[in-house]
Amino acid sequence: MTSTVGDDRPRAAPRGGTAAGVGALLRRWRQQRRLSQLELALRADSSARHISFVETGKALPSRAMILRLADHLEVPVRDRNALLLAAGYAPAFTETPLTDPAMAAVRAGLVEFLAACEPNPALVLHGPFDIVMTNRPTQALLTGVAPDLLRPPVNLMRLALHPRGLAPRIVNLPRWREHLLDTLRRSMIAGGPSALHALYEEVSGYPVPVPVAVASPGPDPDSWREAGTRANGTGPPAPPGSHSAPALALPLCLRVGDQVLTFLSTMTTFNAPTDVTVSELAIELFLPADATTTRTITELVARADASTHGSQPRS
């Protein structure tokens, strides 16, 4: 195949960049995506020989080539800037703080989206799983969490897995914990230190609490645990005639008072972002998986303090 990005003759790197530096980063991303040089070349309309020269530092890719490869490797927007900088080029994407006036439309859209999700819990995540906005149902579920875990920046992973967070109330904690840790692992860049690496080391080291039965009357705690494991497919089958629906996705089974609420989680992101901050925003919505959860969360919102309406974590 004939490459459309020029020949493989070495070119001088722009000031501050090196061919070897950007080549190593591109190789790391290619390996993380489990693509061969030939597969990447075919996708990027290049040649395996040129990809090899780029990765070994024998050829410096053009700015356009770096962005093309990054697109086919599904490199996050922030890391596309890092690739350009490693080659000595200027970043291609701005990074605008969420509080900047230029982000007013984004903030307004997020607030409207969260309100529209009610009575279902929803929250906005940014960067290393920091919570930047929540709605009233989410706040109602956080009752009993240690105050220091609710001080900004509130982190979803710490909130869910810390022994003084939600962990003791998560009925299917072993499965949910593994799901969250796997999410962190897949989000980490292969090799090199990062905030995600530090967060993973921290939360994976938390002791795993055993869910404790509540003192108030209600279903037997063992039945909660059994219901939770049935829901995530790890427990015994439901008794004949119970008409339990098969598990379609891993649920979050959360004890609230004398009830166990069961949610299915979905994640929404902005399409084709051209700003680093926007690219790192995500909305997580928790959908009730049964009628009891729908009724209970609606009642919780109805009783919620008016001061907790659709807000950001207080600073």
SULZIQUI-V76167 format. One record per backbone hydrogen bond with DSSP energy under -0.5 kcal/mol. NH is the residue of the N-H (numbers start at 1). CO is the residue of the C=O. Records with the same first field share a line. If there is no record, write none. Layout:
# SULZIQUI-V76167
NH->CO ; CO
This chain:
# SULZIQUI-V76167
3->1
4->45
14->87
17->14
18->86
22->18
23->19
24->20
25->21
26->22
27->23
28->24
29->25
30->26
31->27
32->28
33->29
34->31
35->30
40->36
41->37
42->38
43->39
44->40
45->42
46->41
51->47
52->48
53->49
54->50
55->51
56->52
57->54
58->53
59->53
61->59
66->62
67->63
68->64
69->65
70->66
71->67
72->68
73->69
74->71
75->70
80->76
81->77
82->78
83->79
84->80
85->81
86->82
87->83
88->85
89->84
94->274
97->95
100->97
103->100
104->101
107->103
108->104
109->105
110->106
111->107
112->108
113->109
114->110
115->111
116->112
117->113
118->114 ; 115
120->117
123->284
124->133
125->282
126->130
127->280
129->127
130->126
131->154
132->124 ; 130
133->124
134->311
135->122
139->135
140->136
141->137 ; 138
142->138 ; 139
143->140
145->142
146->164
149->146
150->146 ; 147
151->148
152->314
154->131
156->129
159->155
160->156
161->157
162->158
165->162
166->159
167->162
169->166
170->166 ; 167
171->169 ; 253
172->253
173->170
176->172
177->173
178->174
179->175
180->176
181->177
182->178
183->179
184->180
185->181
186->182
187->183
188->184 ; 185
198->194
199->195
200->196
201->197
202->198
203->199
204->200
205->201 ; 202
206->203
209->207
211->209
212->168
219->258
223->220
224->220
225->221
226->222
227->223
228->224
229->225
230->226
231->227
232->228
233->230
234->229
235->229
242->239
252->263
253->251
254->252 ; 261
255->169
256->259
259->256
261->254 ; 259
263->252
264->287
266->285
268->283
270->281
276->94
279->275
280->276 ; 277
281->278
282->125
283->268
284->123 ; 282
285->266 ; 283
286->121
287->264 ; 285
289->262
294->290
295->291
296->292
297->293
298->294
299->295
300->296
301->297
302->298
303->299
304->300 ; 301
308->305
309->306
